[in-house]
């Protein structure tokens, strides 16, 4: 089955990578909705177990943690760069009163995000009506199709740029950080939570697994945490926080890995019969390889927060 792992082109153009990302999410969003329960919690990222209360939602816990690092407050205008189906924006609008604008390359994701946001607002209004009081935070969540490499917004339009597991899709990561600097107002913050390169494969087997992890999730390459810090410094940012939280996401990486154990044989057979897409097959391989390569130290899950000087 090894030959079925889709591979990213050796030297793909930026346009080709963006098309890979669009095809990947167009094909696999339904898998996130069905198997990762995204249809009710709306998040398409790893969960965060640190200080998670009993019965708490690990993906929302990740959003709360990042919001705390960045010092989000009511009224902040936030760009959710690579918003998926809107989980972060919906949560931050509802719970913290942020004015969120989510962008994605995939029309279906934007449509789902709008529907989820509308349903969340209806539930909030119904809850307030039952309680006989108004608790409107003043937040909002809007969504559109837009390229997060070159967002169609004026300079200094946002207080926060939020990139949760979307930064890895950036074609030129240094240029992307500089573009986000331009979009932020003085004092604005850039929040990134994602995978970062942490080591080199020790043999051909590890190299194949690492390549399968990246290509299966339409990731052109990972930079290291140190490289991100260099990119941010070159753009003019000041670092507020940088941290490896791999230990806090390992339980979720393991849970995703178990999906791979189930779905790789099934998707491989369906692909041979012509009944599934290369993107769905690649996603199955990536769910398996992400855990094995994380455990072997080839990558780490890190969070960073940078501030634009006033």
DOMARRO-588204 format. One record per residue (C-alpha): z, x, y; residue number from 0. Coordinates in pm, whole numbers, plus 50000, padded with zeros to 5 digits. Layout:
REM residues N
@up=Z&east=X&north=Y&tornu=NUM
...
***
This chain:
REM residues 310
@up=50000&east=50000&north=50000&tornu=0
@up=50029&east=50301&north=50232&tornu=1
@up=49668&east=50287&north=50341&tornu=2
@up=49723&east=49938&north=50487&tornu=3
@up=49944&east=50062&north=50771&tornu=4
@up=49746&east=50007&north=51093&tornu=5
@up=49718&east=50321&north=51304&tornu=6
@up=49698&east=50351&north=51681&tornu=7
@up=49383&east=50532&north=51789&tornu=8
@up=49427&east=50907&north=51825&tornu=9
@up=49339&east=50903&north=52194&tornu=10
@up=49325&east=50537&north=52300&tornu=11
@up=49244&east=50442&north=52654&tornu=12
@up=49489&east=50248&north=52864&tornu=13
@up=49268&east=49943&north=52827&tornu=14
@up=49269&east=49976&north=52447&tornu=15
@up=49647&east=50007&north=52434&tornu=16
@up=49695&east=49701&north=52651&tornu=17
@up=49462&east=49505&north=52424&tornu=18
@up=49661&east=49621&north=52120&tornu=19
@up=49981&east=49501&north=52284&tornu=20
@up=49826&east=49166&north=52377&tornu=21
@up=49690&east=49113&north=52023&tornu=22
@up=50020&east=49213&north=51868&tornu=23
@up=50228&east=48962&north=52062&tornu=24
@up=49963&east=48693&north=52038&tornu=25
@up=49974&east=48727&north=51658&tornu=26
@up=50347&east=48782&north=51603&tornu=27
@up=50532&east=48569&north=51859&tornu=28
@up=50543&east=48288&north=51604&tornu=29
@up=50720&east=48526&north=51364&tornu=30
@up=50985&east=48598&north=51626&tornu=31
@up=51031&east=48225&north=51684&tornu=32
@up=51059&east=48143&north=51315&tornu=33
@up=51239&east=48438&north=51161&tornu=34
@up=51434&east=48589&north=51453&tornu=35
@up=51548&east=48244&north=51576&tornu=36
@up=51385&east=48309&north=51913&tornu=37
@up=51307&east=47937&north=51936&tornu=38
@up=51670&east=47872&north=52031&tornu=39
@up=51800&east=48193&north=52189&tornu=40
@up=51464&east=48296&north=52346&tornu=41
@up=51523&east=48673&north=52313&tornu=42
@up=51282&east=48915&north=52144&tornu=43
@up=51498&east=49228&north=52135&tornu=44
@up=51779&east=49395&north=51945&tornu=45
@up=52130&east=49258&north=51965&tornu=46
@up=52430&east=49452&north=52101&tornu=47
@up=52752&east=49436&north=51901&tornu=48
@up=52998&east=49615&north=52130&tornu=49
@up=53281&east=49382&north=52241&tornu=50
@up=53094&east=49087&north=52091&tornu=51
@up=53331&east=48789&north=52068&tornu=52
@up=53357&east=48603&north=51740&tornu=53
@up=53065&east=48363&north=51717&tornu=54
@up=52891&east=48530&north=52014&tornu=55
@up=52518&east=48583&north=52047&tornu=56
@up=52433&east=48957&north=52013&tornu=57
@up=52107&east=48930&north=52208&tornu=58
@up=52278&east=48755&north=52500&tornu=59
@up=52553&east=49016&north=52475&tornu=60
@up=52287&east=49282&north=52536&tornu=61
@up=52171&east=49099&north=52849&tornu=62
@up=52530&east=49064&north=52977&tornu=63
@up=52593&east=49433&north=52923&tornu=64
@up=52280&east=49540&north=53109&tornu=65
@up=52350&east=49296&north=53391&tornu=66
@up=52694&east=49449&north=53431&tornu=67
@up=52554&east=49803&north=53444&tornu=68
@up=52312&east=49702&north=53719&tornu=69
@up=52564&east=49498&north=53916&tornu=70
@up=52351&east=49183&north=53920&tornu=71
@up=52464&east=48907&north=54153&tornu=72
@up=52358&east=48558&north=54255&tornu=73
@up=52044&east=48553&north=54465&tornu=74
@up=51904&east=48883&north=54335&tornu=75
@up=51526&east=48870&north=54297&tornu=76
@up=51441&east=49013&north=53955&tornu=77
@up=51113&east=49115&north=53796&tornu=78
@up=51133&east=49073&north=53418&tornu=79
@up=50859&east=49323&north=53332&tornu=80
@up=50736&east=49227&north=52987&tornu=81
@up=50936&east=48907&north=52958&tornu=82
@up=50837&east=48787&north=52611&tornu=83
@up=50925&east=48418&north=52590&tornu=84
@up=51167&east=48441&north=52879&tornu=85
@up=51509&east=48503&north=52726&tornu=86
@up=51649&east=48743&north=52986&tornu=87
@up=51514&east=48551&north=53285&tornu=88
@up=51636&east=48214&north=53159&tornu=89
@up=51983&east=48353&north=53086&tornu=90
@up=52017&east=48543&north=53415&tornu=91
@up=51896&east=48246&north=53619&tornu=92
@up=52133&east=48005&north=53444&tornu=93
@up=52442&east=48225&north=53416&tornu=94
@up=52416&east=48454&north=53718&tornu=95
@up=52201&east=48273&north=53972&tornu=96
@up=51925&east=48533&north=53979&tornu=97
@up=51576&east=48441&north=54100&tornu=98
@up=51365&east=48573&north=53813&tornu=99
@up=50992&east=48628&north=53781&tornu=100
@up=50882&east=48706&north=53426&tornu=101
@up=50542&east=48857&north=53347&tornu=102
@up=50362&east=48901&north=53016&tornu=103
@up=50010&east=48983&north=52896&tornu=104
@up=50010&east=48682&north=52663&tornu=105
@up=49937&east=48332&north=52793&tornu=106
@up=50111&east=48166&north=52499&tornu=107
@up=50430&east=48358&north=52574&tornu=108
@up=50421&east=48251&north=52939&tornu=109
@up=50366&east=47890&north=52833&tornu=110
@up=50656&east=47902&north=52587&tornu=111
@up=50881&east=48067&north=52846&tornu=112
@up=50809&east=47789&north=53098&tornu=113
@up=50892&east=47526&north=52835&tornu=114
@up=51213&east=47703&north=52731&tornu=115
@up=51318&east=47738&north=53095&tornu=116
@up=51256&east=47369&north=53162&tornu=117
@up=51457&east=47272&north=52852&tornu=118
@up=51742&east=47499&north=52958&tornu=119
@up=51748&east=47339&north=53301&tornu=120
@up=51754&east=46989&north=53151&tornu=121
@up=52049&east=47083&north=52930&tornu=122
@up=52234&east=47229&north=53229&tornu=123
@up=52172&east=46916&north=53436&tornu=124
@up=52286&east=46689&north=53152&tornu=125
@up=52602&east=46894&north=53105&tornu=126
@up=52681&east=46872&north=53476&tornu=127
@up=52621&east=46497&north=53472&tornu=128
@up=52865&east=46449&north=53183&tornu=129
@up=53125&east=46659&north=53361&tornu=130
@up=53075&east=46472&north=53685&tornu=131
@up=53022&east=46785&north=53889&tornu=132
@up=52746&east=47020&north=53998&tornu=133
@up=52743&east=47380&north=53885&tornu=134
@up=52393&east=47475&north=54002&tornu=135
@up=52383&east=47854&north=54033&tornu=136
@up=52075&east=47852&north=54253&tornu=137
@up=51892&east=48065&north=54001&tornu=138
@up=51534&east=48017&north=53891&tornu=139
@up=51300&east=48149&north=53621&tornu=140
@up=50923&east=48150&north=53670&tornu=141
@up=50662&east=48302&north=53441&tornu=142
@up=50303&east=48417&north=53468&tornu=143
@up=50040&east=48629&north=53296&tornu=144
@up=50031&east=48967&north=53466&tornu=145
@up=49985&east=49332&north=53372&tornu=146
@up=50320&east=49506&north=53405&tornu=147
@up=50143&east=49839&north=53465&tornu=148
@up=50000&east=49704&north=53791&tornu=149
@up=50199&east=49390&north=53883&tornu=150
@up=50040&east=49175&north=54153&tornu=151
@up=50335&east=49188&north=54393&tornu=152
@up=50388&east=49343&north=54733&tornu=153
@up=50596&east=49659&north=54770&tornu=154
@up=50971&east=49605&north=54801&tornu=155
@up=50953&east=49254&north=54654&tornu=156
@up=51248&east=49284&north=54415&tornu=157
@up=51614&east=49380&north=54392&tornu=158
@up=51592&east=49443&north=54017&tornu=159
@up=51317&east=49551&north=53777&tornu=160
@up=51424&east=49462&north=53423&tornu=161
@up=51248&east=49615&north=53122&tornu=162
@up=51407&east=49533&north=52787&tornu=163
@up=51193&east=49671&north=52503&tornu=164
@up=50880&east=49666&north=52714&tornu=165
@up=50891&east=50017&north=52865&tornu=166
@up=50781&east=50162&north=52529&tornu=167
@up=50445&east=49985&north=52573&tornu=168
@up=50374&east=50165&north=52902&tornu=169
@up=50061&east=50375&north=52874&tornu=170
@up=50162&east=50636&north=53135&tornu=171
@up=50539&east=50612&north=53148&tornu=172
@up=50579&east=50844&north=53447&tornu=173
@up=50329&east=50642&north=53652&tornu=174
@up=50498&east=50317&north=53547&tornu=175
@up=50838&east=50435&north=53673&tornu=176
@up=50682&east=50534&north=54006&tornu=177
@up=50514&east=50192&north=54034&tornu=178
@up=50849&east=50018&north=53977&tornu=179
@up=51008&east=50233&north=54249&tornu=180
@up=50751&east=50097&north=54495&tornu=181
@up=50828&east=49735&north=54396&tornu=182
@up=51200&east=49771&north=54460&tornu=183
@up=51379&east=49721&north=54789&tornu=184
@up=51611&east=50000&north=54909&tornu=185
@up=51921&east=49982&north=54692&tornu=186
@up=51725&east=49811&north=54413&tornu=187
@up=51782&east=49895&north=54049&tornu=188
@up=51557&east=49970&north=53754&tornu=189
@up=51707&east=49865&north=53418&tornu=190
@up=51556&east=49992&north=53092&tornu=191
@up=51674&east=49927&north=52735&tornu=192
@up=51443&east=50062&north=52466&tornu=193
@up=51366&east=50312&north=52195&tornu=194
@up=51338&east=50680&north=52291&tornu=195
@up=51216&east=50980&north=52096&tornu=196
@up=51513&east=51177&north=51963&tornu=197
@up=51383&east=51414&north=51696&tornu=198
@up=51082&east=51542&north=51506&tornu=199
@up=50978&east=51436&north=51156&tornu=200
@up=51083&east=51694&north=50897&tornu=201
@up=50802&east=51624&north=50654&tornu=202
@up=50482&east=51425&north=50605&tornu=203
@up=50671&east=51124&north=50470&tornu=204
@up=50889&east=51096&north=50779&tornu=205
@up=50585&east=51146&north=51001&tornu=206
@up=50407&east=50860&north=50822&tornu=207
@up=50709&east=50632&north=50860&tornu=208
@up=50742&east=50713&north=51230&tornu=209
@up=50372&east=50647&north=51286&tornu=210
@up=50401&east=50317&north=51098&tornu=211
@up=50698&east=50215&north=51312&tornu=212
@up=50512&east=50283&north=51638&tornu=213
@up=50169&east=50152&north=51543&tornu=214
@up=50312&east=49839&north=51380&tornu=215
@up=50475&east=49741&north=51708&tornu=216
@up=50178&east=49848&north=51926&tornu=217
@up=50371&east=50135&north=52086&tornu=218
@up=50149&east=50424&north=52200&tornu=219
@up=50433&east=50677&north=52210&tornu=220
@up=50801&east=50716&north=52293&tornu=221
@up=50934&east=50952&north=52555&tornu=222
@up=51278&east=51111&north=52533&tornu=223
@up=51574&east=51008&north=52745&tornu=224
@up=51549&east=51340&north=52927&tornu=225
@up=51184&east=51278&north=53008&tornu=226
@up=51267&east=50935&north=53150&tornu=227
@up=51531&east=51095&north=53371&tornu=228
@up=51271&east=51343&north=53494&tornu=229
@up=51022&east=51063&north=53567&tornu=230
@up=51286&east=50867&north=53757&tornu=231
@up=51395&east=51169&north=53961&tornu=232
@up=51035&east=51250&north=54050&tornu=233
@up=50984&east=50891&north=54169&tornu=234
@up=51292&east=50915&north=54393&tornu=235
@up=51549&east=50726&north=54184&tornu=236
@up=51916&east=50812&north=54149&tornu=237
@up=52062&east=50764&north=53802&tornu=238
@up=52351&east=50519&north=53773&tornu=239
@up=52388&east=50513&north=53396&tornu=240
@up=52233&east=50661&north=53082&tornu=241
@up=52365&east=50598&north=52732&tornu=242
@up=52271&east=50608&north=52365&tornu=243
@up=52376&east=50273&north=52215&tornu=244
@up=52214&east=50321&north=51874&tornu=245
@up=52546&east=50259&north=51696&tornu=246
@up=52570&east=49919&north=51865&tornu=247
@up=52223&east=49804&north=51753&tornu=248
@up=52226&east=49945&north=51399&tornu=249
@up=52347&east=49614&north=51245&tornu=250
@up=52042&east=49439&north=51392&tornu=251
@up=51806&east=49718&north=51293&tornu=252
@up=51938&east=49676&north=50937&tornu=253
@up=51886&east=49299&north=50947&tornu=254
@up=51527&east=49347&north=51070&tornu=255
@up=51472&east=49606&north=50794&tornu=256
@up=51560&east=49344&north=50532&tornu=257
@up=51277&east=49126&north=50662&tornu=258
@up=51043&east=49415&north=50589&tornu=259
@up=51161&east=49433&north=50229&tornu=260
@up=51056&east=49071&north=50188&tornu=261
@up=50743&east=49055&north=50397&tornu=262
@up=50560&east=49381&north=50327&tornu=263
@up=50449&east=49284&north=49973&tornu=264
@up=50360&east=48932&north=50082&tornu=265
@up=50172&east=49033&north=50395&tornu=266
@up=49996&east=49317&north=50212&tornu=267
@up=49864&east=49072&north=49952&tornu=268
@up=49762&east=48819&north=50216&tornu=269
@up=49582&east=49093&north=50409&tornu=270
@up=49390&east=49195&north=50097&tornu=271
@up=49285&east=48832&north=50055&tornu=272
@up=49191&east=48801&north=50422&tornu=273
@up=49463&east=48546&north=50502&tornu=274
@up=49667&east=48739&north=50758&tornu=275
@up=49599&east=48962&north=51056&tornu=276
@up=49639&east=49342&north=51081&tornu=277
@up=49900&east=49278&north=51353&tornu=278
@up=50117&east=49067&north=51122&tornu=279
@up=50090&east=49326&north=50848&tornu=280
@up=50171&east=49607&north=51091&tornu=281
@up=50472&east=49412&north=51216&tornu=282
@up=50603&east=49385&north=50859&tornu=283
@up=50574&east=49761&north=50809&tornu=284
@up=50740&east=49828&north=51146&tornu=285
@up=51042&east=49611&north=51061&tornu=286
@up=51095&east=49837&north=50759&tornu=287
@up=51024&east=50173&north=50920&tornu=288
@up=51219&east=50115&north=51244&tornu=289
@up=51548&east=50125&north=51053&tornu=290
@up=51464&east=50421&north=50832&tornu=291
@up=51347&east=50632&north=51127&tornu=292
@up=51645&east=50528&north=51342&tornu=293
@up=51886&east=50627&north=51065&tornu=294
@up=51710&east=50964&north=51033&tornu=295
@up=51747&east=51034&north=51404&tornu=296
@up=51377&east=51029&north=51492&tornu=297
@up=51446&east=50784&north=51772&tornu=298
@up=51746&east=50641&north=51952&tornu=299
@up=51815&east=50316&north=52133&tornu=300
@up=51912&east=50396&north=52490&tornu=301
@up=51993&east=50208&north=52809&tornu=302
@up=51932&east=50345&north=53158&tornu=303
@up=51994&east=50216&north=53507&tornu=304
@up=51849&east=50383&north=53818&tornu=305
@up=51896&east=50302&north=54187&tornu=306
@up=51646&east=50334&north=54471&tornu=307
@up=51827&east=50501&north=54765&tornu=308
@up=51891&east=50294&north=55075&tornu=309
***
